């Protein structure tokens, strides 16, 4: 087992864990004496065989290997081979007294870090210092490469998710809308009602999965506001306590004078809820969940830290924790999208999230969000007023997806509106030019072949300046923003939507 070396000669300040491959205890002691002179406080283990070397590598972490070249049943090349087979990246210094220059050169070419003669052991401390520094740089480079590969993988999955969202959202709009319209026409006791409700509920579930995928891919349509995270956490506290249950203790440590951030409050609440659920599942026998906020002195960021005292995660799980559809829960107990959506929301908000965990030691998520020097926006809940959704105005609908076009027409006609239907921008302009009466509202998809919804609206308003516009889109934030319809004051509705939501939004825009 490893033994601490007694301090001697001078105070030692640099901790060092050395695995020494040497059959002579006296020679090992000479190495340790020089290391003490060089300021190292060394914990060591001396081994003489391949089996002992392999076992020592597996038993605990080491900082360096110091190996004689020749041993009775072992040698430095054999030790280097065992080290490589173990997968452990450690500096390997040969310390020998009877090897010629050619052998030393061959050893260096084979991958040893350095070569020290036993009659020149004063060279050992600086050689160890150089080897440790080089190893730290090498580990940092490997870590950065892993982080880059992980980020590229997540970005590729995110682009895929964002790319398919448009088509999924169009299909879900038609399914969800048609199911809700059928329910309105189906009496409570009818045989078909249960089947229609199953269709509706399945569509709602699919809608939630698409929403989580878009959150992960950082392509949601956000509604940011300047908020005080302390207030948000306080307001969310009661719900979080109900969510995690009575076996867990929720504590908050909220910094005074916390800086403001510009985020979508609903999405940040979703981040905290997902982290709380993850922590709850990691503490089946009870524990503590702590949410802490702080200003980051060294940079213009605000920190939100969520810590649990749960089971923790091993390195393999930690490396995949933000991957979509990766879960350690039993089949049917989780989608694997909770932490993936947390990752996407934080990054889309301009922030960064890291996680620290180990088995039995709990987990800490650290979220950094950019601080803004702007006053917090006061949220005022709108009074609940029963708003009629029916009307008699004329609405021009431009939508290239037939299934959505038919649904929108049916919803609006049932609400009493006169609907003019077009499959694209050019057709919509032709209808507007021919229509003799007023057109109070244009409802248009944002992204259509041939002419975008933005261009259609611009040209239509030149013909009919009083016409109002409501944009629809199944695309995510990036594509929608590129078409310029997320400016303040622009009426926008994200697919999929329910018939009642569409009717209410149309009435709202017409009455604005």
C-alpha positions as CSV (number, residue, x, y, z in Angstrom):
1,X,0.0,0.0,0.0
2,X,1.1,3.6,-0.5
3,X,3.4,5.0,2.2
4,X,3.9,8.7,3.1
5,X,7.5,9.7,3.0
6,X,8.6,11.5,6.2
7,X,9.4,15.2,5.8
8,X,13.1,15.9,5.9
9,X,15.8,18.3,4.7
10,X,13.3,21.1,3.8
11,X,9.6,21.7,4.1
12,X,7.8,19.9,1.3
13,X,4.9,21.8,-0.4
14,X,4.0,19.9,-3.6
15,X,2.0,16.8,-3.1
16,X,3.0,13.9,-5.4
17,X,1.7,10.4,-5.8
18,X,4.5,8.3,-7.3
19,X,4.3,4.7,-8.5
20,X,7.9,3.4,-8.4
21,X,8.8,0.3,-10.4
22,X,12.1,-0.7,-8.6
23,X,13.4,-3.9,-7.0
24,X,15.9,-2.1,-4.8
25,X,14.4,-0.3,-1.8
26,X,17.6,1.7,-1.3
27,X,17.4,3.1,-4.9
28,X,13.8,4.0,-4.4
29,X,14.8,5.9,-1.2
30,X,17.4,7.8,-3.1
31,X,14.8,9.0,-5.6
32,X,12.5,10.0,-2.8
33,X,15.3,11.9,-1.0
34,X,15.9,14.0,-4.2
35,X,12.2,14.6,-4.6
36,X,12.1,15.9,-1.0
37,X,15.0,18.2,-1.7
38,X,13.0,19.4,-4.8
39,X,10.0,20.4,-2.6
40,X,7.8,17.3,-3.3
41,X,5.8,15.7,-0.5
42,X,5.6,12.2,-2.0
43,X,3.1,9.4,-1.3
44,X,4.5,6.3,-3.1
45,X,4.1,2.6,-3.7
46,X,7.0,0.4,-4.8
47,X,6.3,-2.6,-7.1
48,X,8.6,-5.2,-8.8
49,X,6.3,-7.2,-11.1
50,X,3.9,-6.7,-13.9
51,X,1.0,-8.0,-11.8
52,X,1.8,-5.7,-8.9
53,X,2.2,-2.7,-11.3
54,X,-1.2,-3.5,-12.9
55,X,-2.9,-3.9,-9.5
56,X,-1.5,-0.6,-8.2
57,X,-2.7,1.3,-11.3
58,X,-6.2,0.0,-10.8
59,X,-6.2,0.6,-7.1
60,X,-5.9,4.4,-7.0
61,X,-4.9,7.4,-9.1
62,X,-1.2,8.3,-9.5
63,X,0.6,11.4,-10.7
64,X,3.7,9.8,-12.2
65,X,5.6,6.5,-12.8
66,X,9.3,6.2,-11.9
67,X,10.8,3.0,-13.3
68,X,14.1,1.3,-13.3
69,X,15.0,-0.1,-16.8
70,X,15.9,-3.6,-15.7
71,X,14.3,-5.7,-13.0
72,X,14.7,-9.5,-12.3
73,X,11.3,-10.3,-13.9
74,X,10.2,-7.0,-15.4
75,X,11.6,-4.0,-17.3
76,X,10.6,-0.5,-18.3
77,X,9.3,-1.3,-21.8
78,X,7.0,-3.9,-20.2
79,X,5.8,-1.4,-17.6
80,X,5.1,1.1,-20.4
81,X,3.1,-1.5,-22.2
82,X,1.0,-2.3,-19.1
83,X,0.5,1.5,-18.5
84,X,-0.8,1.9,-22.1
85,X,-3.1,-1.1,-21.8
86,X,-4.6,0.3,-18.6
87,X,-5.7,3.4,-20.5
88,X,-4.2,5.7,-17.8
89,X,-2.3,8.7,-19.1
90,X,0.6,9.2,-16.8
91,X,4.1,10.6,-17.2
92,X,6.7,7.8,-17.3
93,X,10.3,8.5,-16.3
94,X,13.0,5.9,-16.5
95,X,15.5,6.1,-13.7
96,X,18.4,3.7,-14.3
97,X,22.1,3.2,-13.7
98,X,23.3,0.7,-16.2
99,X,21.8,1.5,-19.6
100,X,23.7,3.0,-22.5
101,X,22.8,6.0,-24.7
102,X,21.3,3.9,-27.5
103,X,18.9,2.2,-25.0
104,X,17.9,5.5,-23.5
105,X,17.2,7.0,-27.0
106,X,15.1,3.9,-27.8
107,X,13.2,4.2,-24.6
108,X,12.3,7.9,-25.3
109,X,11.2,6.9,-28.8
110,X,9.0,4.2,-27.3
111,X,7.1,6.8,-25.3
112,X,8.8,7.4,-22.0
113,X,8.7,11.0,-20.8
114,X,12.3,11.3,-19.7
115,X,15.4,9.4,-18.8
116,X,17.5,10.0,-15.7
117,X,20.7,8.2,-14.7
118,X,20.9,7.1,-11.0
119,X,24.2,8.9,-10.6
120,X,22.6,12.2,-11.6
121,X,19.4,12.1,-9.5
122,X,19.6,15.9,-8.9
123,X,18.0,16.1,-12.3
124,X,14.9,14.1,-11.1
125,X,12.9,17.0,-9.4
126,X,13.0,19.4,-12.4
127,X,12.3,16.4,-14.7
128,X,9.3,15.5,-12.6
129,X,8.1,19.2,-12.6
130,X,8.3,19.4,-16.4
131,X,6.6,16.0,-16.8
132,X,3.7,17.1,-14.5
133,X,3.3,20.4,-16.3
134,X,3.3,18.7,-19.7
135,X,0.7,16.1,-18.5
136,X,-1.6,18.9,-17.2
137,X,-1.4,20.6,-20.6
138,X,-2.1,17.3,-22.4
139,X,-5.1,16.5,-20.2
140,X,-6.5,20.0,-20.7
141,X,-6.2,19.6,-24.5
142,X,-7.9,16.2,-24.3
143,X,-10.7,17.7,-22.2
144,X,-11.2,20.5,-24.6
145,X,-11.3,18.1,-27.5
146,X,-13.9,16.0,-25.7
147,X,-15.9,19.1,-24.9
148,X,-15.7,20.2,-28.6
149,X,-16.8,16.8,-29.8
150,X,-19.7,16.8,-27.4
151,X,-20.8,20.3,-28.4
152,X,-20.6,19.4,-32.1
153,X,-22.6,16.2,-31.4
154,X,-25.3,18.1,-29.5
155,X,-25.4,20.8,-32.2
156,X,-25.9,18.2,-34.9
157,X,-28.7,16.6,-33.0
158,X,-30.2,20.1,-32.3
159,X,-30.1,21.0,-36.0
160,X,-31.9,17.8,-36.8
161,X,-34.5,18.4,-34.1
162,X,-35.1,22.0,-35.3
163,X,-35.2,20.9,-38.9
164,X,-38.0,18.4,-38.4
165,X,-40.0,20.5,-36.0
166,X,-41.7,22.5,-38.8
167,X,-43.2,19.4,-40.5
168,X,-44.1,17.8,-37.1
169,X,-45.8,21.0,-36.0
170,X,-47.9,21.3,-39.1
171,X,-49.0,17.7,-38.8
172,X,-49.7,18.1,-35.1
173,X,-51.7,21.3,-35.7
174,X,-54.0,19.4,-38.0
175,X,-54.3,16.4,-35.7
176,X,-54.8,18.4,-32.5
177,X,-57.2,20.9,-34.2
178,X,-59.3,18.2,-35.9
179,X,-59.6,16.2,-32.7
180,X,-60.8,19.2,-30.7
181,X,-63.3,20.1,-33.4
182,X,-64.6,16.5,-33.4
183,X,-65.0,16.7,-29.6
184,X,-67.1,19.8,-30.0
185,X,-69.4,17.8,-32.3
186,X,-69.4,14.6,-30.3
187,X,-71.9,14.2,-27.4
188,X,-70.5,13.2,-24.0
189,X,-72.1,9.7,-24.1
190,X,-71.2,8.9,-27.7
191,X,-69.2,5.7,-28.4
192,X,-66.6,7.6,-30.5
193,X,-65.8,10.2,-27.9
194,X,-63.3,8.1,-26.0
195,X,-61.3,7.4,-29.2
196,X,-61.3,11.0,-30.2
197,X,-60.0,12.0,-26.7
198,X,-57.2,9.4,-27.1
199,X,-56.2,11.0,-30.4
200,X,-56.3,14.5,-28.8
201,X,-54.3,13.4,-25.7
202,X,-51.7,11.7,-27.9
203,X,-51.3,14.8,-30.0
204,X,-50.9,16.9,-26.9
205,X,-48.2,14.5,-25.7
206,X,-46.4,14.7,-29.1
207,X,-46.7,18.5,-28.9
208,X,-44.8,18.4,-25.5
209,X,-42.1,16.2,-26.9
210,X,-41.5,18.5,-29.9
211,X,-41.4,21.5,-27.5
212,X,-38.7,19.7,-25.4
213,X,-36.8,18.9,-28.6
214,X,-36.9,22.5,-29.6
215,X,-35.8,23.6,-26.2
216,X,-32.8,21.3,-26.4
217,X,-31.9,22.5,-29.9
218,X,-32.1,26.1,-28.6
219,X,-34.6,27.0,-31.3
220,X,-37.7,27.9,-29.3
221,X,-39.5,31.2,-29.9
222,X,-38.6,33.0,-26.6
223,X,-40.4,36.0,-25.0
224,X,-37.5,37.5,-23.0
225,X,-37.9,40.1,-20.3
226,X,-35.6,41.7,-17.7
227,X,-36.2,39.7,-14.5
228,X,-34.9,39.4,-10.9
229,X,-34.0,35.7,-10.5
230,X,-34.5,35.9,-6.8
231,X,-38.1,36.9,-7.2
232,X,-38.6,34.2,-9.8
233,X,-37.2,31.6,-7.4
234,X,-39.3,32.8,-4.5
235,X,-42.5,32.7,-6.5
236,X,-41.6,29.2,-7.8
237,X,-40.8,27.9,-4.3
238,X,-44.2,26.7,-3.3
239,X,-44.7,24.7,-6.5
240,X,-41.2,23.2,-6.1
241,X,-41.9,22.1,-2.6
242,X,-45.0,20.3,-3.7
243,X,-43.1,18.8,-6.6
244,X,-40.2,17.3,-4.6
245,X,-42.4,16.0,-1.8
246,X,-42.2,16.0,2.0
247,X,-39.2,13.7,2.2
248,X,-36.9,16.4,0.7
249,X,-35.9,19.7,2.2
250,X,-35.8,22.7,-0.1
251,X,-33.5,25.6,0.9
252,X,-32.6,28.8,-0.9
253,X,-29.6,31.0,-0.5
254,X,-30.3,34.1,-2.5
255,X,-27.7,36.8,-2.9
256,X,-28.4,40.4,-2.0
257,X,-28.3,42.9,-4.8
258,X,-28.4,40.2,-7.4
259,X,-28.0,41.5,-11.0
260,X,-30.9,41.4,-13.4
261,X,-30.9,39.1,-16.5
262,X,-32.8,39.1,-19.7
263,X,-34.5,35.7,-20.1
264,X,-37.9,34.2,-20.9
265,X,-39.3,33.8,-17.3
266,X,-41.4,30.8,-18.2
267,X,-38.4,29.0,-19.7
268,X,-36.2,29.6,-16.7
269,X,-39.0,28.3,-14.5
270,X,-39.0,25.2,-16.7
271,X,-35.2,24.8,-16.2
272,X,-35.6,25.0,-12.4
273,X,-38.5,22.5,-12.4
274,X,-36.6,20.0,-14.6
275,X,-33.5,20.3,-12.3
276,X,-35.8,19.8,-9.2
277,X,-37.4,16.7,-10.7
278,X,-34.0,15.3,-11.6
279,X,-32.8,16.0,-8.0
280,X,-35.9,14.4,-6.5
281,X,-35.4,11.2,-8.5
282,X,-31.8,11.1,-7.3
283,X,-32.8,11.2,-3.6
284,X,-35.3,8.4,-3.2
285,X,-34.5,8.1,0.6
286,X,-34.7,11.9,1.2
287,X,-32.2,14.6,1.2
288,X,-31.7,18.3,0.6
289,X,-32.2,20.4,-2.5
290,X,-30.5,23.8,-2.4
291,X,-30.9,26.7,-4.9
292,X,-28.3,29.4,-4.6
293,X,-27.8,32.7,-6.5
294,X,-24.8,34.9,-6.7
295,X,-23.2,37.6,-8.8
296,X,-20.0,36.5,-10.5
297,X,-17.4,39.1,-9.6
298,X,-14.9,38.2,-12.3
299,X,-17.4,38.4,-15.2
300,X,-20.7,40.1,-16.0
301,X,-22.8,37.1,-15.1
302,X,-25.3,35.9,-12.6
303,X,-25.0,32.4,-11.1
304,X,-27.8,30.0,-10.3
305,X,-26.6,26.9,-8.5
306,X,-28.8,23.8,-7.9
307,X,-27.4,21.2,-5.6
308,X,-28.7,17.9,-4.3
309,X,-27.4,15.4,-1.8
310,X,-28.5,12.4,-3.9
311,X,-26.8,9.4,-5.4
312,X,-24.6,11.3,-7.8
313,X,-23.4,10.2,-11.2
314,X,-20.4,8.3,-12.4
315,X,-18.1,9.7,-15.2
316,X,-19.8,7.8,-18.0
317,X,-23.2,9.1,-17.0
318,X,-21.9,12.6,-16.5
319,X,-20.4,12.7,-20.0
320,X,-23.9,12.1,-21.5
321,X,-26.1,13.9,-19.1
322,X,-27.3,16.5,-21.6
323,X,-27.8,14.2,-24.5
324,X,-31.5,13.9,-25.7
325,X,-33.1,10.5,-25.0
326,X,-30.3,9.4,-22.7
327,X,-31.8,8.4,-19.3
328,X,-30.8,6.1,-16.4
329,X,-34.4,5.7,-15.4
330,X,-36.5,2.6,-16.1
331,X,-38.3,2.3,-19.4
332,X,-41.4,4.3,-19.4
333,X,-40.2,6.5,-16.4
334,X,-38.6,9.3,-18.4
335,X,-38.1,10.5,-21.9
336,X,-34.5,11.6,-21.5
337,X,-35.4,15.1,-22.6
338,X,-35.5,17.0,-19.3
339,X,-31.9,17.8,-18.9
340,X,-31.5,18.1,-22.7
341,X,-34.1,20.9,-22.7
342,X,-32.4,22.6,-19.7
343,X,-29.2,22.7,-21.7
344,X,-30.9,24.2,-24.7
345,X,-32.9,26.8,-22.8
346,X,-29.8,28.0,-21.0
347,X,-27.7,28.3,-24.2
348,X,-30.5,30.0,-26.1
349,X,-30.7,32.5,-23.3
350,X,-27.0,33.3,-23.8
351,X,-25.8,31.4,-20.8
352,X,-23.8,28.3,-20.0
353,X,-24.4,25.3,-17.7
354,X,-21.9,22.9,-16.1
355,X,-22.4,19.9,-13.8
356,X,-20.3,18.4,-11.1
357,X,-21.1,15.0,-9.6
358,X,-19.6,11.8,-8.3
359,X,-21.2,8.6,-7.0
360,X,-22.5,9.1,-3.5
361,X,-21.5,12.8,-3.4
362,X,-24.6,14.4,-4.9
363,X,-24.8,16.7,-7.9
364,X,-24.4,20.4,-8.6
365,X,-25.6,22.2,-11.7
366,X,-24.1,25.7,-12.2
367,X,-25.9,28.1,-14.6
368,X,-24.3,31.4,-15.7
369,X,-26.6,33.9,-17.3
370,X,-25.5,37.3,-18.7
371,X,-26.2,40.2,-16.3
372,X,-27.9,43.3,-17.8
373,X,-27.8,46.9,-16.4
374,X,-31.5,47.5,-17.0
375,X,-34.5,47.9,-14.6
376,X,-36.5,44.8,-13.9
377,X,-39.8,44.7,-15.8
378,X,-42.7,44.6,-13.5
379,X,-45.1,41.8,-14.5
380,X,-48.8,42.7,-14.2
381,X,-51.3,40.0,-14.6
382,X,-54.0,40.9,-17.1
383,X,-57.5,40.8,-15.7
384,X,-59.4,37.7,-16.6
385,X,-62.2,38.8,-19.0
386,X,-64.4,36.6,-21.1
387,X,-63.4,37.6,-24.6
388,X,-65.7,36.7,-27.5
389,X,-64.0,34.8,-30.2
390,X,-66.6,35.1,-32.9
391,X,-66.8,37.8,-35.5
392,X,-68.0,38.8,-39.0
393,X,-64.8,40.2,-40.5
394,X,-63.1,39.0,-43.7
395,X,-59.8,37.1,-43.2
396,X,-57.3,36.2,-45.9
397,X,-55.4,33.0,-45.0
398,X,-52.1,32.2,-46.8
399,X,-50.8,28.7,-45.8
400,X,-48.9,26.3,-48.1
401,X,-49.7,23.2,-46.0
402,X,-53.1,22.0,-47.1
403,X,-54.0,20.2,-43.9
404,X,-53.3,23.3,-41.9
405,X,-55.1,25.5,-44.4
406,X,-58.2,23.5,-44.2
407,X,-58.2,23.4,-40.4
408,X,-57.8,27.2,-40.1
409,X,-60.6,27.8,-42.6
410,X,-62.9,25.5,-40.7
411,X,-62.1,27.1,-37.3
412,X,-62.6,30.7,-38.5
413,X,-65.8,29.9,-40.5
414,X,-67.3,28.2,-37.4
415,X,-66.5,31.5,-35.5
416,X,-68.5,33.4,-38.1
417,X,-65.7,35.0,-40.2
418,X,-65.6,35.1,-44.0
419,X,-62.5,33.3,-45.0
420,X,-60.5,33.8,-48.3
421,X,-58.1,30.9,-48.8
422,X,-54.7,30.9,-50.6
423,X,-52.0,28.3,-50.9
424,X,-49.1,30.9,-51.1
425,X,-48.2,34.5,-51.3
426,X,-48.8,35.1,-55.0
427,X,-52.2,33.6,-54.9
428,X,-53.1,35.6,-51.8
429,X,-52.2,38.9,-53.6
430,X,-54.3,37.9,-56.6
431,X,-57.3,37.2,-54.3
432,X,-56.8,40.5,-52.5
433,X,-56.7,42.4,-55.8
434,X,-60.0,40.8,-56.9
435,X,-61.9,40.9,-53.6
436,X,-64.4,43.8,-53.7
437,X,-64.8,44.3,-50.0
438,X,-62.5,45.0,-47.1
439,X,-60.0,42.5,-45.7
440,X,-59.5,43.1,-42.0
441,X,-56.9,40.5,-41.3
442,X,-54.2,38.5,-43.0
443,X,-53.3,35.2,-41.4
444,X,-50.1,33.9,-43.0
445,X,-47.5,31.3,-42.5
446,X,-44.0,32.8,-42.1
447,X,-42.0,30.5,-44.4
448,X,-43.7,29.6,-47.7
449,X,-42.2,28.7,-51.1
450,X,-41.9,31.6,-53.6
451,X,-42.8,34.4,-51.2
452,X,-42.4,34.7,-47.4
453,X,-45.1,35.7,-45.1
454,X,-43.2,38.9,-44.4
455,X,-43.0,39.9,-48.0
456,X,-46.7,39.0,-48.6
457,X,-47.7,41.2,-45.6
458,X,-45.6,44.1,-46.9
459,X,-47.1,44.0,-50.4
460,X,-50.6,43.4,-49.2
461,X,-50.5,46.5,-46.8
462,X,-49.4,48.6,-49.8
463,X,-52.7,47.6,-51.4
464,X,-54.8,47.6,-48.2
465,X,-53.1,49.8,-45.5
466,X,-55.7,49.0,-42.8
467,X,-55.3,45.2,-43.0
468,X,-53.8,43.7,-39.8
469,X,-51.4,40.7,-39.9
470,X,-51.1,37.5,-37.7
471,X,-48.1,35.3,-38.5
472,X,-48.1,31.5,-38.0
473,X,-45.1,29.2,-38.0
474,X,-44.1,25.7,-37.2
475,X,-40.5,26.7,-37.5
476,X,-38.4,27.5,-34.5
477,X,-36.9,30.8,-33.3
478,X,-33.9,30.9,-35.6
479,X,-35.9,30.6,-38.9
480,X,-38.7,32.8,-37.6
481,X,-36.3,35.6,-36.5
482,X,-34.5,35.5,-39.8
483,X,-37.8,36.4,-41.5
484,X,-38.2,39.4,-39.2
485,X,-41.5,38.7,-37.6
486,X,-40.4,38.7,-34.0
487,X,-40.2,42.5,-33.7
488,X,-42.0,44.1,-30.8
489,X,-45.7,44.6,-31.5
490,X,-45.8,41.9,-34.2
491,X,-48.6,39.4,-33.8
492,X,-47.2,35.8,-33.9
493,X,-48.6,32.4,-33.1
494,X,-46.4,29.2,-32.8
495,X,-47.7,25.9,-34.2
496,X,-49.1,23.6,-33.1
497,X,-52.1,25.5,-31.7
498,X,-55.7,24.5,-30.7
499,X,-58.7,25.8,-32.5
500,X,-59.8,27.8,-29.4
501,X,-56.4,29.4,-29.1
502,X,-56.4,30.4,-32.8
503,X,-59.9,31.9,-32.6
504,X,-59.0,33.8,-29.4
505,X,-55.7,35.1,-31.0
506,X,-57.5,36.2,-34.2
507,X,-60.1,38.1,-32.1
508,X,-57.3,39.7,-30.1
509,X,-55.5,41.0,-33.1
510,X,-58.6,42.2,-34.8
511,X,-59.5,44.1,-31.6
512,X,-56.1,45.6,-31.0
